[in-house]
Amino acid sequence: MRCLVLATGKWKHAPEKALWEQYASRLPWELSLRELPAITASQPQEQRARETEAMLAAARQWGAERLVFLDETGPALSSEAFAAKLGRWRDEGDRAIAFLIGGDHGHDKARLREGHLVLSLGAMTWPHLLVRGLLAEQLYRAYAILSGHPYHRA
């Protein structure tokens, strides 16, 4: 499997980056992060639209076969359900999945229907830099579940 995480903004040597690197290095799947520049616009709606379009264009250019929007409006799946979904996509032959983390104002809600999954990490609001690490951990956990690795002890 190949996974691409698209996010706005940049980190330098933040602790959140260490979290990302810890799980990305464990994951045998290809996991890449592409940081896109934050877009400044006079209205939040315009910013959402332009950032979402930039992410979709980057995902298409990368060759994404499946799109996952991380957005508070989506369901919060259990780790097992998330792993099962990824496993189904893998078994259907889809090997390139792009995960889109919205910017400060989130995603353009009208574009969410273009995704194959809209996923929430829960009802709480998380810092965007931390979401990267949380997602990397859940991807590693999904791998562990699908491969029978003892990391996931449910």
C-alpha positions in Angstrom: 0.0 0.0 0.0 1.0 3.6 -0.7 -0.3 6.3 1.5 0.0 10.1 1.1 -0.9 12.6 3.7 -1.7 16.0 2.4 -1.7 18.9 4.9 -1.3 22.7 4.9 1.5 24.4 6.8 4.9 23.3 7.8 6.6 21.9 10.9 10.2 22.2 11.8 11.5 20.2 14.7 8.3 20.0 16.7 7.5 17.1 19.0 4.6 16.3 16.7 7.1 15.6 14.0 8.8 13.0 16.2 5.5 11.3 16.7 4.9 11.1 12.9 8.4 9.8 12.3 8.1 7.1 15.0 5.1 5.5 13.3 6.0 6.3 9.7 9.3 4.4 10.3 7.5 1.4 11.7 5.0 1.1 8.9 6.0 -1.2 6.0 3.6 0.6 3.7 5.0 3.6 1.9 3.9 6.6 3.9 4.6 10.1 2.6 3.7 13.6 3.8 3.3 16.5 1.5 2.9 19.9 3.0 1.1 22.5 1.0 1.4 26.2 1.6 -1.5 27.7 3.6 -3.6 29.9 1.4 -4.5 33.4 2.6 -7.9 34.6 1.5 -10.2 37.4 2.6 -13.0 34.9 3.4 -12.8 31.5 5.2 -15.0 30.0 2.5 -12.6 31.0 -0.2 -9.6 29.7 1.8 -11.4 26.4 2.3 -12.2 26.1 -1.4 -8.7 27.0 -2.6 -6.9 24.7 -0.1 -9.2 21.8 -0.8 -8.7 22.2 -4.6 -4.9 22.3 -4.1 -5.1 19.1 -2.1 -7.3 17.3 -4.6 -4.9 18.3 -7.4 -1.9 17.1 -5.5 -3.7 13.8 -4.7 -4.6 13.3 -8.4 -1.1 14.1 -9.5 0.3 11.6 -7.1 -2.0 8.9 -8.5 -4.5 8.5 -5.6 -7.0 5.8 -6.2 -8.9 6.5 -3.0 -9.4 9.8 -1.2 -10.0 10.2 2.6 -11.0 13.6 4.0 -10.2 14.1 7.6 -13.1 16.2 8.7 -15.2 16.6 11.9 -18.4 15.8 9.9 -17.4 12.2 9.2 -17.9 9.2 11.3 -15.3 8.3 14.0 -14.5 4.7 13.1 -13.0 2.2 15.5 -9.4 1.1 14.7 -10.8 -2.3 13.6 -13.3 -0.7 11.3 -10.7 1.6 9.8 -8.4 -1.3 9.2 -11.2 -3.3 7.6 -11.9 -0.5 5.2 -8.3 -0.2 4.2 -8.1 -4.0 3.9 -11.2 -4.0 1.6 -9.7 -1.3 -0.6 -6.4 -3.2 -0.7 -8.2 -6.4 -1.7 -10.1 -4.6 -4.4 -6.8 -3.6 -5.9 -6.6 0.0 -4.7 -3.0 0.6 -3.5 -2.7 4.4 -3.4 -4.7 6.2 -0.7 -4.5 10.0 -0.1 -5.5 11.4 3.3 -6.4 15.1 3.2 -6.1 17.1 6.4 -7.9 20.4 6.1 -6.4 23.8 6.9 -7.4 26.2 9.7 -10.9 26.5 8.3 -11.3 22.8 7.3 -12.3 21.5 3.9 -14.7 22.9 1.3 -17.9 20.9 2.4 -19.1 20.8 -1.2 -16.0 18.8 -2.2 -16.3 16.2 0.5 -18.5 14.0 -1.7 -15.5 13.5 -4.0 -13.9 11.4 -1.2 -14.3 7.7 -0.7 -14.4 8.3 3.1 -14.9 11.3 5.3 -13.2 10.4 8.6 -13.4 12.1 12.0 -10.8 11.4 14.7 -13.4 12.1 17.3 -15.6 14.9 18.6 -12.6 16.9 20.0 -10.7 19.4 17.9 -7.0 18.4 17.4 -4.1 20.6 16.4 -3.4 20.0 12.7 0.3 19.1 13.4 -0.8 16.5 15.9 -3.4 15.0 13.5 -0.5 13.9 11.3 1.0 11.8 14.0 -2.4 10.4 15.1 -3.1 9.4 11.5 0.4 7.8 11.2 -0.3 5.8 14.4 -3.7 4.6 13.2 -2.2 3.6 9.8 0.4 1.6 11.7 -2.3 0.1 13.9 -4.4 -0.8 10.8 -1.4 -2.6 9.3 -0.9 -4.5 12.6 -4.6 -5.5 12.7 -4.5 -6.6 9.1 -1.3 -8.6 9.5 -2.1 -10.1 12.9 0.8 -8.2 14.5 0.6 -8.1 18.3 0.8 -4.3 18.4 -3.0 -4.0 18.5 -4.3 -5.8 21.6 -8.0 -5.5 21.4 
